[in-house]
Amino acid sequence: MNKLSLLKKKPDRQSAFIIAFLVLFGLCFAVILLMSLRSRGESFLKMLFYVDNSTRQDYFMEFFNSLRDAKDMSLYENGSINTPLANLIFFLLAHMIPQSVIDSTYQQRYAMQVNQQSIVIFYVFTTICLAAFAFTLRGYLQSEKNKSLRLALSFGFLFIYPLFYCVERGNIALLAMICTAFFVFFHDSDNEMLQNFSYLTLAFAAALKLYPIIFFLVFLQKKRYKDLLRTGIFFLVMFVIPALFYHFGADLIVYFKNLFAYGADHKIGFSLTSVSASSFITLLGGGKTAGEIACVVTCLIAAAMMFVVPKDWQRYTLLAYFIVNMRIVSSISVLVFFVVPFIVFISAETKKRKIDWLYLVLFCLILLPLPCFWYFKPEIMQRLFEALNVDPILSANQLFAMPAVQLLFLFLCLEGLINFLSCIQNGYSPVSFFGGSEKRIKKTSVKPAGKKDIEI
């Protein structure tokens, strides 16, 4: 075997990144499985969902509650904050479940968890979501040369922490993420039909959960104004037409009132289900006002930095941070949007830098299901959490995701600022950043015509 063939077989840095992620994933998965076997499944529930199976039974209830709420057309009068499209979907699904189950009171709502038809509806919905995600991954990762790595990577992405959490909650943020991922993966495709379909999926995601609309900034960054207009029209159609089923659209006003009222009443400060700047600052001892200001400021910075960071995955990460950091929607469920930039990051066929290893670690802290080693010895962490006034004890994912999200944001902002200053120093116009790195044009200097300039 000659040296040339040995060099060809040597794994490149992209493959090394994928292997590193898969090794970390495999170790976490194996340890969690062993802990779960020893605790008869309790450690897995508390590790991922901080739920005690003997005292709480709220599994899948974000899905079932939405089904119960959407059974009639007066749901906005009762305070619903789901979009008209989401409620219309839930309304149709609710009519596949016995009336006696759907009409249950709030205290009787857990009956839906044991009704066979309700369980089948949830199972079908979840299966469709996961199959769609697997299909989308397969299409995007086709360029990965090593088929074994591609298969293992796809498997790993189906078992990450926030995706598990979305399934446990029955949160349709999972479907919104999958549609957003399809847009991110294929909006630059050479296939015009695939490209146009990606605009439809983004519009559907935004009409389903509203906050994916922040990804419309991708069109502005790339100066694709016609595509922005087209996607905006798709969004309006998908948002307004379902609203006509609710008192001919009059309930739209009530919907936005509910949304703003929810935002005003939403807990500011530390929350077990939040990884926002507000929760992080409050956990460190800051006040609620400081936390609220931090959320607004960091969201604005993330939107601005999206235009100056040099790489696509960095732009998508900042947009995912914007979603996670909004105090109205901030929840562990929306951490699932970090899956989108991470897939782009780890599969990009570009030379990896040393700092990219740091980004890999931060992404893993956010996305991997981390073993909670203090489950069997809770007294080890009890004092720490009591000092932080946090009850119950957080899982490893909750504990590490919060600072990891903020550190990821900080490093991306620093890299964006350095890139911006470097480009300005090299003569680029600040306005040109709205066209993406491939469209930036240097300022042209105007000089008086010399002899050679006017010679014929």
PyMOL commands that set and color helices and strands:
alter all, ss='L'
color gray80, all
select helices_A, chain A and resi 3-9+13-39+42-49+61-69+75-78+84-94+99-102+109-113+116-143+147-157+161-169+173-186+192-209+211-221+225-243+247-249+251-265+277-283+288-305+312-325+332-347+354-367+373-375+379-387+396-425+430-435+437-439+451-454
alter helices_A, ss='H'
color red, helices_A
deselect
rebuild
show_as cartoon
